[in-house]
């Protein structure tokens, strides 16, 4: 494997990157980003900073070595207080999952961005490129109405889908998201999956896997399509299993979604293209080691 050496002024200055959230001790984000930093031979480090409140990490954000951060729940809706600027997409989606540091004269500017949508967008558009003509995806379905669903719906809109549906256990939450996006694109809120007027071409699940069953998704698949589940604990979710029962369906795990948005984060932080293969390989090795330890514990 050839190591890339980056020789820039910025690369000579050590930087600290973090993931902020609660219940994130299992996160593979450090594995992903540190693999990229090592490949580029830059003095950057990425770690987990677990906190119940976003205020608890204020000191890390203010530190001169702070290079940027991933932000996960429950902080995506509150971290804007530390941002001098937000991108238009982050503001429209209503959630920030990436903090980017830029210089303005002698001042550091913290910018709030969202790469959840752009990671999903890249997955959808890559799939759509192989489905030309009448087979091109036109209808999308998002399951759930939490923070992740906003990014999912926006990615469908940007991908050019003609219609998007959202189904959520608490219908009022879905109606609120519809209202938030009303000036940009239309969303149809359904009370249940049984109310779908037509079967979707693209399905994105945004709810925890442990509150779902394969059976509840059995009737939502047409001949072919793309099914993405943003949940990645466990990797194989009931939604993905239900999709895989239909031979014409492609499936994307939450881990693959995490990688896709991480590539965009890496580019925002470093102004360099992410070393995709090295990051994928690091995750694969991490998964193998985790499986080995699990088997060892059983034995």
C-alpha positions in Angstrom: 0.0 0.0 0.0 1.4 3.4 -1.0 1.2 6.1 1.6 0.4 9.6 0.5 2.4 12.4 2.1 0.7 15.8 2.2 3.0 18.8 2.4 1.0 21.9 3.3 1.3 24.4 6.0 -2.0 23.3 7.5 -0.8 19.7 7.6 2.1 20.6 9.8 -0.1 21.8 12.6 -1.6 19.0 14.9 -5.4 19.0 14.9 -7.9 17.2 17.1 -11.2 15.9 15.6 -14.0 14.3 17.6 -17.4 12.7 17.5 -19.9 14.3 19.9 -22.9 12.4 21.1 -24.5 10.2 23.8 -24.3 6.4 23.8 -21.5 6.3 21.1 -18.9 4.2 22.7 -19.4 1.6 19.8 -18.8 4.2 17.1 -16.5 3.2 14.2 -15.9 6.8 13.1 -12.5 6.9 14.8 -11.4 3.8 12.8 -12.6 5.5 9.6 -11.1 8.9 10.0 -7.8 7.9 11.7 -7.2 5.5 8.8 -7.5 8.4 6.4 -5.2 10.6 8.5 -2.6 7.9 8.7 -2.7 7.4 4.9 -2.1 11.1 4.3 0.5 11.2 7.0 -0.9 14.2 8.7 -0.7 14.8 12.5 -4.5 14.6 13.1 -6.3 12.5 15.6 -10.0 11.6 15.9 -11.6 10.4 19.1 -14.9 9.8 20.8 -16.2 12.5 23.2 -19.4 11.2 24.9 -21.5 13.8 26.7 -25.1 14.2 27.8 -25.1 17.8 26.8 -23.4 19.6 23.9 -22.3 22.3 26.5 -20.0 19.7 28.0 -17.7 19.8 24.9 -17.6 23.6 24.6 -14.0 23.6 25.8 -13.0 21.2 23.0 -14.6 23.3 20.4 -12.8 26.4 21.7 -9.4 24.7 21.8 -7.0 26.0 19.1 -6.2 22.4 18.1 -9.9 21.8 17.3 -10.1 20.8 13.6 -13.7 19.7 13.3 -16.2 17.2 14.6 -18.9 14.7 13.7 -22.1 15.4 15.7 -24.7 12.7 16.4 -27.8 12.5 18.5 -28.9 14.1 20.7 -26.7 17.0 19.8 -27.5 17.6 16.1 -30.4 19.9 17.0 -28.4 22.0 19.6 -24.8 22.3 18.4 -25.8 25.3 16.2 -25.1 27.5 19.3 -21.4 27.1 18.7 -21.6 27.9 15.0 -21.0 31.3 13.6 -22.3 30.1 10.2 -24.5 27.3 8.9 -24.7 26.0 5.3 -28.0 26.4 3.6 -28.6 22.7 3.6 -27.9 22.3 7.3 -30.4 25.1 8.0 -33.0 23.7 5.7 -32.7 20.1 7.1 -32.7 21.5 10.6 -29.8 19.4 11.9 -26.0 19.7 12.0 -23.9 16.6 11.9 -20.5 18.2 10.9 -18.5 21.0 12.4 -16.0 22.6 10.1 -13.3 25.1 11.0 -12.4 27.9 8.7 -10.1 30.9 9.1 -11.3 34.5 8.5 -8.4 36.8 9.0 -7.2 36.1 12.6 -10.5 34.6 13.6 -11.6 30.9 13.6 -15.1 30.4 12.2 -17.1 27.3 13.1 -19.4 26.3 10.4 -22.3 23.8 10.8 -22.9 21.5 7.9 -24.8 18.3 7.2 -23.3 15.3 5.4 -26.0 12.8 6.2 -28.0 14.0 3.2 -25.0 14.1 0.8 -23.9 10.6 1.8 -27.3 9.3 1.0 -27.5 11.4 -2.2 -24.3 9.7 -3.5 -25.7 6.3 -2.8 -29.0 7.0 -4.5 -27.5 8.7 -7.5 -24.9 5.9 -8.0 -27.8 3.4 -8.0 -30.0 5.5 -10.3 -27.2 5.7 -12.9 -27.7 2.0 -13.7 -31.5 2.3 -13.8 -32.2 4.5 -16.9 -35.4 5.1 -18.8 -38.7 3.7 -17.3 -36.7 1.9 -14.6 -35.3 5.1 -13.1 -36.4 5.6 -9.5 -39.4 8.0 -9.1 -41.0 7.3 -5.8 -39.3 7.3 -2.4 -40.4 6.2 1.1 -38.8 7.2 4.4 -39.7 5.2 7.5 -39.5 7.3 10.6 -39.6 11.1 11.4 -36.7 11.8 13.6 -33.6 13.9 12.8 -32.2 11.3 10.3 -35.4 11.3 8.3 -35.0 15.0 7.4 -31.6 14.2 5.7 -33.2 11.2 4.0 -36.1 13.1 2.6 -33.9 15.9 1.4 -31.5 13.5 -0.3 -34.5 12.0 -2.2 -35.6 15.5 -3.3 -32.1 16.4 -4.5 -31.9 13.0 -6.3 -34.8 14.1 -8.4 -37.5 11.7 -7.2 -40.9 12.8 -8.2 -42.7 11.8 -5.0 -41.7 11.1 -1.4 -43.7 9.5 1.3 -43.0 9.4 5.0 -44.5 7.0 7.6 -44.0 7.4 11.3 -45.7 6.0 14.4 -46.4 9.5 15.7 -48.0 11.1 12.6 -47.8 14.6 14.1 -44.0 14.5 13.9 -44.1 13.6 10.2 -46.6 16.4 9.6 -44.1 18.9 11.2 -41.3 17.7 8.9 -43.7 18.2 5.9 -44.4 21.7 7.0 -40.7 22.5 7.5 -39.9 21.5 3.9 -43.2 22.8 2.4 -41.5 25.8 0.6 -38.9 23.5 -1.0 -40.7 20.3 -2.0 -43.8 18.3 -1.2 -44.0 15.3 1.2 -47.0 13.0 1.6 -47.5 11.8 5.1 -49.1 8.4 5.6 -50.6 6.9 8.7 -49.2 3.4 8.0 -47.3 1.4 5.4 -50.6 -0.2 4.3 -51.7 3.2 3.1 -49.0 3.5 0.4 -50.8 4.4 -2.9 -48.0 3.0 -4.9 -44.9 0.9 -4.1 -41.6 2.9 -3.7 -38.4 2.6 -5.8 -36.2 3.8 -3.0 -36.8 3.1 0.7 -34.8 4.6 3.6 -35.2 3.4 7.1 -34.4 5.8 9.9 -35.7 4.1 13.0 -33.8 1.9 15.5 -33.7 -1.7 14.2 -34.8 -3.2 17.6 -38.3 -1.6 17.3 -39.0 -3.2 13.9 -39.9 -6.6 12.6 -39.4 -8.2 9.1 -43.2 -8.9 8.9 -44.2 -5.2 9.0 -42.2 -4.5 5.9 -43.2 -7.6 3.9 -45.7 -5.8 1.6 -43.8 -2.7 0.5 -41.5 -4.1 -2.1 -42.1 -4.0 -5.9 -40.0 -5.9 -8.5 -36.8 -4.0 -7.9 -35.4 -1.0 -6.0 -32.9 0.2 -3.5 -33.3 -0.2 0.3 -31.1 1.7 2.7 -31.2 1.4 6.5 -29.4 4.1 8.4 -29.4 2.0 11.6 -26.2 0.0 11.9 -26.6 -1.8 15.2 -27.1 -4.6 14.3 -25.7 -4.5 10.8 -28.4 -6.8 9.4 -31.7 -5.1 10.3 -35.3 -6.5 9.8 -35.8 -3.9 7.0 -32.8 -5.1 5.1 -33.7 -8.8 5.6 -37.2 -8.1 4.2 -35.7 -6.3 1.2 -33.3 -9.2 0.5 -36.2 -11.6 0.2 -36.9 -9.8 -3.1 -34.2 -10.6 -5.7 -34.4 -7.3 -7.6 -33.6 -5.2 -4.6 -30.2 -3.8 -3.7 -29.5 -3.1 0.0 -27.2 -0.7 1.8 -26.3 -1.1 5.4 -26.0 1.7 8.0 -22.3 1.1 8.0 -22.1 1.9 4.3 -24.1 5.1 4.9 -21.7 6.0 7.7 -18.8 5.6 5.3 -20.4 7.6 2.5 -21.1 10.6 4.7 -17.6 10.3 6.3 -16.0 10.7 3.0 -17.7 14.1 2.7 -16.7 15.1 6.2 -13.1 14.2 5.5 -13.1 16.4 2.4 -14.6 19.3 4.3 -12.0 19.0 7.1 -8.9 18.5 5.0 -9.8 20.0 1.6 -8.5 16.7 0.1 -10.3 13.7 -1.3 -10.8 10.9 1.2 -8.7 7.8 0.7 -11.8 5.6 0.2 -10.2 2.2 -0.2 -8.0 2.7 2.9 -10.9 3.8 5.0 -13.0 0.8 3.8 -10.2 -1.6 4.5 -9.8 -0.2 8.1 -13.5 -0.8 8.8 -13.4 -4.3 7.3 -10.4 -5.2 9.6 -12.2 -3.6 12.5 -15.3 -5.8 11.9 -13.2 -8.9 11.6 -11.4 -8.2 14.9 -14.8 -7.5 16.6 -16.1 -10.8 15.3 -13.0 -12.6 16.5 -13.4 -11.2 20.0 -17.1 -12.1 20.1 -16.3 -15.7 19.2 -13.5 -15.8 21.7 -15.7 -14.6 24.5 -18.3 -17.3 23.7 -15.7 -20.0 23.7 
